[in-house]
Amino acid sequence: MRSGERKRKSVRGCIIGPDLAAIFLSIVKKGDEEIAGVTDVDRPNRLGSKRRSKIIKTFALDKKKDDVRKYVIAREIKRKSGKTFYKSPKIQRMITETRLRRKHQHKAEVVSRNKNTR
């Protein structure tokens, strides 16, 4: 950007007009009547968070005791043959036994390389 050049903004604060095509908002308080297609329909959360710390925060889990893999939102897939199976996202920043083993192995390798050079 050059100095003095105007910046195009895609956000417009809280001003709502008839020219808007879509509005992203969340319902804070439910009123007296139902809104058709919004409050009268129960929609389960299709996508959940992938990061381990965010899953723990969402479901108020204990970091050491609870298994995070049980709380990932999985989606059901039905095949034409009639079989159903579940797909779930890979949990990011998850410390497993294999990851710890790999970390210790890598550290031991670095130490052994240092010993050999000395």
C-alpha positions in Angstrom: 0.0 0.0 0.0 1.2 3.5 -0.8 0.9 6.2 1.9 -2.4 8.1 1.6 -4.1 5.3 -0.4 -7.6 4.3 0.9 -8.0 0.8 2.4 -11.0 -1.2 1.4 -12.7 -2.8 4.4 -14.9 -5.8 4.4 -16.3 -5.2 7.9 -19.0 -2.6 8.6 -19.4 -2.6 12.4 -23.0 -2.8 13.7 -24.8 -1.0 10.8 -27.4 -3.3 9.2 -29.2 -2.3 6.0 -31.3 -3.9 3.3 -28.3 -4.1 1.0 -26.6 -6.9 3.1 -26.9 -10.4 1.8 -25.7 -12.3 4.9 -25.3 -11.5 8.5 -23.1 -13.5 10.9 -24.4 -13.4 14.4 -25.1 -15.5 17.5 -28.2 -15.7 19.6 -27.6 -14.5 23.1 -31.1 -14.5 24.6 -34.2 -16.3 23.4 -37.4 -14.3 23.1 -41.0 -15.2 23.6 -41.7 -16.7 20.2 -39.7 -19.2 18.1 -37.9 -18.0 14.9 -38.7 -20.4 12.0 -35.6 -22.4 11.0 -33.4 -20.9 13.7 -34.6 -21.5 17.2 -37.2 -24.2 16.5 -34.7 -26.6 15.0 -32.0 -28.5 16.9 -28.8 -28.6 14.9 -25.9 -30.6 16.3 -22.4 -29.1 16.0 -21.0 -30.4 12.8 -17.4 -29.3 13.2 -15.6 -29.1 16.6 -12.2 -27.9 17.5 -9.1 -29.9 16.6 -6.6 -28.6 19.0 -6.1 -30.6 22.2 -6.1 -27.6 24.6 -9.3 -26.1 23.0 -11.2 -29.5 23.4 -10.1 -29.6 27.0 -11.4 -26.0 27.5 -14.7 -26.7 25.7 -15.7 -29.8 27.6 -14.0 -28.7 31.0 -11.8 -31.8 31.0 -9.0 -32.8 33.4 -5.7 -32.5 31.5 -4.1 -35.7 32.9 -7.1 -38.0 33.5 -9.6 -37.6 30.7 -9.0 -39.0 27.2 -9.4 -36.2 24.7 -10.0 -38.6 21.8 -13.4 -39.5 23.1 -14.6 -35.8 22.9 -13.7 -35.1 19.3 -16.8 -34.6 17.1 -17.0 -37.4 14.6 -19.3 -37.6 11.6 -21.2 -40.7 10.5 -20.7 -41.9 6.9 -23.0 -44.4 5.4 -21.9 -46.4 2.4 -24.1 -47.7 -0.4 -23.4 -51.2 0.8 -25.0 -50.4 4.1 -21.9 -50.1 6.2 -21.6 -47.1 8.5 -18.3 -45.8 9.9 -17.2 -42.6 11.7 -14.6 -40.1 10.6 -13.0 -37.7 13.1 -10.3 -35.1 12.6 -6.7 -35.6 13.8 -6.2 -33.9 17.1 -3.4 -31.4 16.9 -0.7 -30.9 19.6 -1.5 -34.2 21.2 1.2 -35.7 23.3 1.1 -39.5 23.0 3.4 -42.3 24.1 4.9 -42.6 20.6 5.5 -38.8 20.4 7.4 -38.9 23.8 9.4 -42.0 22.7 10.4 -40.2 19.5 11.4 -37.1 21.4 13.6 -39.1 23.8 15.1 -41.0 20.9 15.9 -37.8 19.1 17.5 -36.3 22.2 19.6 -39.4 22.8 20.8 -39.3 19.2 21.9 -35.6 19.6 23.8 -36.4 22.8 25.5 -39.4 21.2 26.5 -37.3 18.2 28.0 -34.7 20.5 30.0 -37.4 22.4 31.3 -38.7 19.1 32.5 -35.3 18.0 34.3 -34.7 21.3 
